């Protein structure tokens, strides 16, 4: 069903937001296991008694574990519970390290000075905790130097032995020979 808006177009009706947990009258089980800080001893009670208890405390009856037999419920302030859940998820997301892959490009005939310059950059990237993807790009007929390209990448890996380890050995993919180096774990 589409609703017409004031400009003559159509819009969808708003979708009611579903809560991730069943609360109060949404709980279908006849018996529930009550647990929580405000419950003296965890016990199995009829749903009516649990709802009455929650109403007396002016809190919500929230189904925490619907697959248990009988379902596990807590008497808590649902909005506060959702807020705390969101905070925990936010903290967990902040703790996960974002992996950044830095690329370093070589030609099949890269000079020593350029090579050393790129090694210094790669050392800095690995010290910062980033992965380094080194590749040799073969233009036109320079693909005949693929052995030389592989030697450059292997030399690059040995120059960075103290900072990282090779995750993917040199491999030719089209006109590029790729190699991936990951940083060594930091010692505490």
C-alpha positions, -999 to +999 in steps of 0.1 A: +000+000+000+015+033-010+004+067+003+003+098-018+023+128-005+016+165-009+038+168-040+018+142-059+044+114-054+040+082-035+058+071-004+059+039+016+041+038+049+065+039+079+077+005+091+072+000+128+105-006+145+109-040+160+126-045+193+153-071+194+137-087+225+102-095+235+090-073+263+060-075+286+028-086+267+049-098+237+062-128+256+042-158+246+054-185+270+031-195+299+060-201+323+092-181+325+124-183+345+130-150+364+166-140+369+183-107+377+197-084+403+163-074+417+151-111+420+161-128+453+163-163+440+159-173+403+127-193+399+102-205+373+069-185+376+037-182+355+039-153+330+010-135+348+029-134+381+061-122+363+042-094+346+025-084+379+059-083+396+074-062+369+044-038+371+048-035+409+085-025+404+075-002+375+100-019+352+097-041+321+097-079+318+123-086+291+128-120+275+166-125+275+169-161+262+139-171+242+153-205+232+157-218+267+131-240+283+114-222+300+124-188+285+147-167+307+134-132+316+147-103+335+128-074+352+147-043+341+143-009+326+142-018+289+155+016+276+184+015+300+191-021+290+192-012+252+215+018+260+239-004+279+238-030+250+246-003+225+275+010+246+290-025+248+287-029+211+304+005+206+333-005+229+337-038+211+338-020+177+364+005+190+386-023+202+388-040+169+418-028+150+412-014+115+435-031+091+450-007+065+469-020+035+496+003+021+508-004-014+543+001-027+550-002-064+582-013-081+592-015-117+612-045-129+643-024-131+641-004-099+674+012-088+690+007-054+683+042-042+646+039-050+645+005-035+661+017-002+637+047-001+607+023-005+621+000+022+622+029+046+586+038+039+575+001+043+594+000+077+574+030+088+541+014+076+548-018+094+558-001+127+524+017+126+507-017+123+497-015+087+500-043+062+522-037+031+513-049-003+544-047-025+540-052-063+560-051-094+541-036-123+551-049-158+544-024-186+542-036-222+569-061-230+587-058-196+568-089-186+598-109-198+616-096-167+593-115-143+622-133-126+638-099-120+605-087-105+604-118-082+640-111-071+631-075-062+602-086-040+622-113-023+650-088-016+623-065-003+610-092+021+645-099+035+651-062+040+619-061+062+625-093+081+628-075+114+596-055+109+572-080+094+567-114+079+555-125+045+519-135+044+517-141+007+547-150-014+553-132-047+526-143-072+520-131-107+485-118-114+481-104-149+507-077-153+514-074-116+535-096-093+521-091-057+534-099-023+518-091+011+538-084+043+521-082+077+536-065+108+551-087+135+531-087+167+542-061+192+559-074+223+544-063+256 
